[in-house]
Structures are given as C-alpha cells and as structure tokens.
Amino acid sequence: MSKRLNIFICPLEWGLGHAARMIPLAIKLREMNNNVIIGSGEDHLSLFRAEVPGLSYLKFPGFKPSYSRYLPQYISLLFKIPNLLYHSIVEHYRLKTFIKENAIDIIISDNRFGLWNTEITSVYVTHMPLIPLPKPMKFLEPVGVFLHRRIIKRYSLCFIPDLPGENNLTGRLSHGLKLPDSVRYIGILSRFTNLIGPLHANQVKSRHNTVILSGPEPQREILKQKLVALLKDKEPHTLILEGKPGKTGETTTNGNITCYSHLTASQMKEMIESSNSIITRSGYSTIMELVSLNCNALIIPTPGQTEQEYLAEYLSEKGWFDTVSQGGIDAGILLRSGNIVLHPEINRLSSILLSEAVNELLAKHHKRYYSNKPCK
C-alpha cells in the first residue's frame, strides 16, 4: 500500500491567479489521499483556507512583484531582477530545512524559481516558457527561453496548464519551442472545474455587468477607477469583484456600481455566469477560468505587461474574447451581451490531461522512493 505523501504547493505571489490555479491541483492530490501543504504569503493562504478547507497552511512568502504607475512593466521588472534572484536563492536554501522538518515528499512550485530540490520529486508550473518582449527587444526572446529551459531542467517535471496542439490558449508562449522532455501539458486549471454543471442554452441572465479585477497594484486600482468613472451612471448595474480574500463580505456602492471585496468560488461562478457582459484583465488564470465556464469577456491587458498584451491579441484573433487597451477605455467601450463561446473539448481534455499528469507525478515519486529504500 502506498504511503500518504506530504506534498508542498507554493504559488508565486503575483496577484491571486497563481494561487487560484493551484486549487484544482490541490483538490486532485487530496482526493488521492495525500497531505497537501500550502506555502505562501497571507493573501494566498486566505484564499486557500476559504476554498479548500482542511489542508495544511504554512507561511512561506516569496518574491512579491509590484507594477509601476509610469514605466512599462517589463522595464519595471527588469530593475527588480536582482531582488528576484535574491529571493530565489534564499527560498531555495530555506526549502532544504523545510523539507527535513516537515518530511516533504513532493514540492510543486508555480513559477518560483528556487523551489527545487535534488533529494525529492520537484515540479515546476508555468504557462510561458517564452517570455514575450516588445518589438525592439524581441531578438532577446531566445535567450529568455534558454534561461527558462535551464530552470525547468532543475525540476523532475514541468507542468504547463494548457493543451497541446492547435486548440490551445497560450500560443507561442508555450508552443513551437524546444522544451525539455520533462514538460507535460496538463490542460487548463480552473477553481470552477468542480463546480461546473450543465450549461443550459436558455439560461436567463440578470441585468448586470461584472468586472473582475486582478494583478498587483497600482494598475489594479487605476483600472478600477477608469471603469467606475465610465460605468457608474450607466445601465445595467455593474458588479466589481476586487479579489481581496482577507476582506470577504465587504461591499461598497458608488452610483450604479457595487464592489465586492471577495466572493467564494461558487458565488463568483454564479455571478459570472449570470452576467450580461464581463470585463477583466487578460491574466492567464482569469482566461482559463472564463474558458472553463464557456464565457466571453472584454479583456484589458495591463499596460506594458507583454504577456497580457500578447494573450489579448492572440485570443481575440481566435474570436474567443474582445479586447481594448487601458488607454482606449477613456473613449468608451463596447460590450457584447450574452455572447458565449463553447469549449467542451477543452474542458474534457483538461480533465484527462490533469489526471495523467498527477498519476505520472506520483508514480515518479514512488519509483524514486522505492529505488532508494534499503532492502531488508
């Protein structure tokens, strides 16, 4: 009989998206009788406590980037690289002690570069082995892929939350690249997956728009204020989901707008599916969640964040989403009402791919464990 494993999951603290997409993975591993331990900062831990009670939660903060109000985000992040490297080194050595103290069997790191260890099975999660750069710097993209490939090779496996082939969400961010043999596409990850029921073609939608805020400050607040100024005196009613899990239940009203500090996944799903229209950032975790619900949206990339700008362009060209720049909001926005894009095959394959990836991960651990176990 296989022993119960201690599996340590650590998401990057870059908005709630990296934590949210670890929820279905945590649930899957717990269903297979493993002890799942979540390690992150307090905001992410609050989300996990609310959505997946009964896990173990430990404070294990890492690099927490912020956006600039004025500089392009790739320039702002460039200045933060020394800080990122420092955090990666510190958390790598901290992990060694943590593994011994907590008898960790498997570590799953969502884009935290330093959380690998040669003594146990380590998994790296990313949706963008290629980091897109602006046109003047595009020639440097292969260098970034090479460096990212070096990071991936330190781990036993690399999970990419997307599908292989043409029916994918990330485009050139994770496809058409030379990647290590340890890379596995595991399907899209959505915290709404276990809550999804049958979609009814005649589903009645209430008269409200939904705005989903995400990402670090100050750009989150900048977008909020722009949308409030545009929509507060207009019909239909607008609901803003601020994504602040430490303040669950708080609401404020401004004109024809109601702001919710945080909602549970089931409440959020109901509000999204009953929306007349949806407005959100083009963050990848949000994109996966909307696709899992077969919902269209107007997606607004964070200015200067090249990943979001690429995803907005790529997915709008597919006809899955509409897009507008943040600067273009001031001239007004056009919201399509009741438009649904069906993705049944994506959701079906995602369930299969996630199960296959988790089974391979556990098999890899058990093979390693029993091969290193001394014979009696």
SULNOR-V849414 format. One record per pair of residues at least 4 apart in sequence whose C-alpha atoms are under 6 Angstrom apart, sorted by the first residue. I is the first residue (numbers start at 1). J is the second residue. Records with the same first field share a line. If there is no record, write none. Layout:
I->J + J
This chain:
4->34
5->34 + 35 + 105
6->35 + 104 + 105
7->36 + 37 + 105 + 106 + 107
8->37 + 38 + 107
9->38 + 108
10->39 + 40 + 109
11->18 + 19 + 110
12->18 + 110 + 111 + 112
13->64
15->215 + 216
17->285
19->44
21->189 + 190
23->191
24->191
29->34
30->34
36->55
37->56 + 57
38->57
39->58 + 59 + 60
40->59 + 60 + 61
41->59 + 61
46->245 + 246
47->245
48->52
49->53
63->84 + 87
66->216
72->304
73->304 + 305
87->91
88->113 + 114
89->114
91->95 + 114
92->114 + 115
95->99
99->103 + 104
105->120
106->121 + 122
107->122
108->123
109->115 + 124
110->124 + 125
111->125 + 126
116->122 + 155
121->156 + 365
122->155 + 156
123->155 + 156 + 157 + 158
124->158
125->158 + 159 + 160
126->160
127->160 + 161
128->173 + 174
129->145 + 174
130->145 + 173
132->306 + 307
133->137 + 138
134->138
145->149
157->182
158->182 + 183
159->184 + 185
160->185 + 186
161->186 + 187 + 188
162->185 + 187 + 188
163->168 + 185 + 187
171->175
186->353 + 354
187->350 + 353
188->288 + 350
190->289
205->274
206->274
207->236 + 276
208->236 + 237 + 238 + 275 + 276
209->238 + 275 + 276 + 277 + 278
210->238 + 239 + 240 + 278
211->240 + 278 + 279 + 280
212->241 + 280
213->242
227->231
228->232
232->255 + 256 + 257
233->256
237->256
238->257
239->257 + 258 + 259
240->259
241->260
242->261
243->262
244->261 + 262
245->262
247->261
248->261 + 262
250->261
251->259 + 260
252->258 + 259
253->257 + 258
263->267 + 268
264->268
265->269
276->337 + 338
277->337
278->297
279->297 + 298 + 299
280->299
281->299 + 300 + 301
282->299 + 300 + 301 + 308 + 312
283->308
290->295
291->295
294->341 + 342 + 343
295->340
296->321 + 340
297->321
298->322 + 323
299->323
300->323 + 324 + 325 + 326
301->308 + 309
310->314
311->315
312->316
315->320 + 321
316->320 + 321 + 322
329->333
346->350
360->364
365->369
366->370
367->371
